[in-house]
Each structure stands twice: as structure tokens, then as C-alpha cells.
Amino acid sequence: MTTQSVDVSLDASGLTCPMPLLKAKLALNGMQDGQVLEVIATDAGSARDIPAYVELSPHTLLSVLDQGERYTFFIRCGAK
């Protein structure tokens, strides 16, 4: 378990690719630099897609919790 401070939480459970990633991108676009987004997803593609997107973006992937069929991502919003 993490004790990460979260500013915005996004529950994308039940959504299939590419919706968890698209919703995460929209949430990050509305956030300020330094805020933390928590994304909860159940689509296995998210485990690949979200870290790949963050690596190419100004944002930082702080941690990922893989709980089998549930993935939780903590992303620090970077300067846009």
C-alpha cells in the first residue's frame, strides 16, 4: 500500500482501451503542475499504455500498484 498524497482521483474501472488513458490525459490537462493524479483501471492494456504515455510526456509516474486485475497509477502532473 502507498501513502501517496492525491489531488485528483480517477476511477476508470470497467473501461476498455483506450478510455483509461484518454480520461487520464484529460484529467492531467485540467491539473496544475505538481499535483498528483491517481488512476484506477481494470483494463490490462492500461499497465502498458499509461506508463508509455507518461514517459513521453512532461508528467512523472510516481508508482504503480498491480493488484492482479486492478491497476493503480500515481502520476505527478508536469508543466504543460
ZADO-1210 file (C-alpha; in nm, 4 decimals, padded with zeros to 6 digits):
<atoms>
<atom x="00.0000" y="00.0000" z="00.0000" code="MET" pos="1"/>
<atom x="00.1088" y="00.3548" z="-00.0650" code="THR" pos="2"/>
<atom x="00.0541" y="00.6647" z="00.1445" code="THR" pos="3"/>
<atom x="00.0823" y="00.8876" z="-00.1616" code="GLN" pos="4"/>
<atom x="-00.0982" y="01.2210" z="-00.1302" code="SER" pos="5"/>
<atom x="-00.3538" y="01.2504" z="-00.4112" code="VAL" pos="6"/>
<atom x="-00.5076" y="01.5705" z="-00.5506" code="ASP" pos="7"/>
<atom x="-00.7361" y="01.4120" z="-00.8112" code="VAL" pos="8"/>
<atom x="-00.8658" y="01.0545" z="-00.8255" code="SER" pos="9"/>
<atom x="-00.9930" y="00.8964" z="-01.1478" code="LEU" pos="10"/>
<atom x="-01.1729" y="00.5618" z="-01.1383" code="ASP" pos="11"/>
<atom x="-01.1581" y="00.4128" z="-01.4876" code="ALA" pos="12"/>
<atom x="-01.2606" y="00.0665" z="-01.3691" code="SER" pos="13"/>
<atom x="-01.4575" y="-00.1249" z="-01.6294" code="GLY" pos="14"/>
<atom x="-01.3434" y="00.0951" z="-01.9171" code="LEU" pos="15"/>
<atom x="-01.1521" y="-00.0663" z="-02.2018" code="THR" pos="16"/>
<atom x="-00.8604" y="00.0596" z="-02.4054" code="CYS" pos="17"/>
<atom x="-00.8098" y="00.3419" z="-02.4921" code="PRO" pos="18"/>
<atom x="-01.0551" y="00.5077" z="-02.2493" code="MET" pos="19"/>
<atom x="-00.8496" y="00.4828" z="-01.9254" code="PRO" pos="20"/>
<atom x="-00.5564" y="00.6547" z="-02.0978" code="LEU" pos="21"/>
<atom x="-00.7747" y="00.9197" z="-02.2636" code="LEU" pos="22"/>
<atom x="-00.9501" y="01.0007" z="-01.9363" code="LYS" pos="23"/>
<atom x="-00.6134" y="01.0215" z="-01.7577" code="ALA" pos="24"/>
<atom x="-00.4833" y="01.2620" z="-02.0245" code="LYS" pos="25"/>
<atom x="-00.7940" y="01.4805" z="-01.9895" code="LEU" pos="26"/>
<atom x="-00.7597" y="01.4844" z="-01.6109" code="ALA" pos="27"/>
<atom x="-00.3906" y="01.5811" z="-01.6331" code="LEU" pos="28"/>
<atom x="-00.4751" y="01.8619" z="-01.8766" code="ASN" pos="29"/>
<atom x="-00.7001" y="02.0148" z="-01.6111" code="GLY" pos="30"/>
<atom x="-00.4459" y="01.9881" z="-01.3299" code="MET" pos="31"/>
<atom x="-00.1729" y="02.2206" z="-01.2063" code="GLN" pos="32"/>
<atom x="00.1989" y="02.1465" z="-01.2141" code="ASP" pos="33"/>
<atom x="00.2947" y="01.9317" z="-00.9153" code="GLY" pos="34"/>
<atom x="-00.0496" y="01.7914" z="-00.8413" code="GLN" pos="35"/>
<atom x="-00.0871" y="01.4131" z="-00.8194" code="VAL" pos="36"/>
<atom x="-00.3402" y="01.2103" z="-01.0175" code="LEU" pos="37"/>
<atom x="-00.4474" y="00.8641" z="-00.9047" code="GLU" pos="38"/>
<atom x="-00.5835" y="00.6461" z="-01.1860" code="VAL" pos="39"/>
<atom x="-00.7582" y="00.3176" z="-01.1087" code="ILE" pos="40"/>
<atom x="-00.8034" y="00.0884" z="-01.4092" code="ALA" pos="41"/>
<atom x="-00.9047" y="-00.2713" z="-01.4706" code="THR" pos="42"/>
<atom x="-00.8064" y="-00.2922" z="-01.8385" code="ASP" pos="43"/>
<atom x="-00.4793" y="-00.4859" z="-01.8754" code="ALA" pos="44"/>
<atom x="-00.3742" y="-00.2559" z="-02.1610" code="GLY" pos="45"/>
<atom x="-00.3503" y="00.0293" z="-01.9100" code="SER" pos="46"/>
<atom x="-00.0499" y="-00.1392" z="-01.7486" code="ALA" pos="47"/>
<atom x="00.1358" y="-00.0785" z="-02.0754" code="ARG" pos="48"/>
<atom x="-00.0341" y="00.2331" z="-02.2165" code="ASP" pos="49"/>
<atom x="-00.0298" y="00.4700" z="-01.9190" code="ILE" pos="50"/>
<atom x="00.3429" y="00.4280" z="-01.8332" code="PRO" pos="51"/>
<atom x="00.4314" y="00.4585" z="-02.2050" code="ALA" pos="52"/>
<atom x="00.2339" y="00.7838" z="-02.2337" code="TYR" pos="53"/>
<atom x="00.3832" y="00.9301" z="-01.9157" code="VAL" pos="54"/>
<atom x="00.7351" y="00.8526" z="-02.0378" code="GLU" pos="55"/>
<atom x="00.6720" y="01.0675" z="-02.3470" code="LEU" pos="56"/>
<atom x="00.5009" y="01.3479" z="-02.1540" code="SER" pos="57"/>
<atom x="00.6125" y="01.6167" z="-01.9069" code="PRO" pos="58"/>
<atom x="00.4473" y="01.4153" z="-01.6289" code="HIS" pos="59"/>
<atom x="00.6131" y="01.1740" z="-01.3823" code="THR" pos="60"/>
<atom x="00.4955" y="00.8239" z="-01.2950" code="LEU" pos="61"/>
<atom x="00.5430" y="00.8051" z="-00.9181" code="LEU" pos="62"/>
<atom x="00.4280" y="00.4478" z="-00.8649" code="SER" pos="63"/>
<atom x="00.2136" y="00.1656" z="-00.9987" code="VAL" pos="64"/>
<atom x="00.0240" y="-00.0863" z="-00.7891" code="LEU" pos="65"/>
<atom x="-00.0551" y="-00.4080" z="-00.9780" code="ASP" pos="66"/>
<atom x="-00.3219" y="-00.5946" z="-00.7855" code="GLN" pos="67"/>
<atom x="-00.3944" y="-00.8622" z="-01.0442" code="GLY" pos="68"/>
<atom x="-00.6990" y="-00.7334" z="-01.2275" code="GLU" pos="69"/>
<atom x="-00.6739" y="-00.3815" z="-01.0851" code="ARG" pos="70"/>
<atom x="-00.4005" y="-00.1286" z="-01.1586" code="TYR" pos="71"/>
<atom x="-00.3474" y="00.1954" z="-00.9700" code="THR" pos="72"/>
<atom x="-00.1182" y="00.4633" z="-01.1122" code="PHE" pos="73"/>
<atom x="00.0088" y="00.7719" z="-00.9326" code="PHE" pos="74"/>
<atom x="00.1163" y="01.0458" z="-01.1726" code="ILE" pos="75"/>
<atom x="00.2648" y="01.3845" z="-01.0859" code="ARG" pos="76"/>
<atom x="00.1464" y="01.6480" z="-01.3297" code="CYS" pos="77"/>
<atom x="00.4313" y="01.8250" z="-01.5084" code="GLY" pos="78"/>
<atom x="00.4451" y="02.1688" z="-01.6644" code="ALA" pos="79"/>
<atom x="00.2447" y="02.1826" z="-01.9838" code="LYS" pos="80"/>
</atoms>
